[in-house]
Amino acid sequence: MQRILILAPKGLDSQLEEKLRHKFDVETSLPESKSVCHILAKTKRSWITICSFTYDENLKDILTMFEVNFEIKKDSK
């Protein structure tokens, strides 16, 4: 199962985890910046950023952006 890391504030991280935990091994953490959040995926040795978004962005838009970007990154390996 692919590991992902969600860097988002409390509340948003649990919503994203709920939606993604069925397909991914999900970890959550607080972001360094309060304005920019990230979802990262674990590759062989490092974490790569799949998508970046603001904390007030629509949940559906975040999930769509993640799914599209994840497929692009997965296909480019």
C-alpha positions in Angstrom: 0.0 0.0 0.0 1.3 3.4 -1.0 2.2 5.7 2.0 1.1 9.3 1.9 1.7 12.2 4.4 -0.9 14.9 4.8 0.5 18.2 6.1 -2.7 20.2 7.0 -4.3 21.8 10.1 -6.5 19.8 12.4 -9.9 19.1 11.0 -8.8 19.3 7.4 -6.3 16.5 8.0 -8.9 14.2 9.5 -11.3 14.8 6.6 -8.6 14.0 4.0 -7.5 11.0 6.0 -11.0 9.7 6.1 -11.3 10.0 2.3 -7.9 8.5 1.4 -7.3 5.8 4.1 -9.0 3.1 2.1 -6.5 3.4 -0.8 -3.4 4.6 1.1 -1.4 4.2 4.3 -2.0 7.7 5.6 0.1 9.7 8.1 -0.8 13.3 9.2 1.2 16.1 10.6 0.9 19.9 11.1 2.3 22.0 8.3 5.3 24.3 8.8 3.4 27.1 7.2 -0.2 28.0 8.2 -1.1 29.1 4.7 0.2 26.3 2.5 -0.7 22.6 3.0 0.7 19.6 1.2 0.1 15.9 0.4 3.3 13.9 -0.1 3.9 10.4 -1.2 6.7 8.1 -0.2 8.9 6.9 -3.0 11.7 4.4 -2.6 13.8 6.6 -0.4 12.1 10.0 -0.1 8.9 12.0 0.1 7.7 13.8 -3.0 5.1 16.5 -3.1 1.9 15.4 -4.9 -0.1 18.6 -4.4 -0.1 21.9 -2.5 -3.2 23.7 -1.4 -4.5 26.3 1.0 -6.3 25.4 4.2 -9.5 27.0 3.1 -9.7 25.3 -0.3 -12.7 23.1 -1.1 -12.2 19.4 0.0 -13.5 18.1 -3.4 -11.0 20.3 -5.3 -8.1 19.0 -3.1 -9.1 15.4 -3.6 -9.4 15.9 -7.4 -6.0 17.7 -7.6 -4.4 14.9 -5.5 -5.8 12.1 -7.7 -4.8 13.7 -10.9 -1.3 14.6 -9.8 -0.8 11.2 -8.2 -1.6 9.5 -11.4 0.7 11.8 -13.4 3.6 11.2 -10.9 2.9 7.4 -10.9 2.9 7.2 -14.7 6.1 9.2 -15.0 8.2 6.7 -13.0 
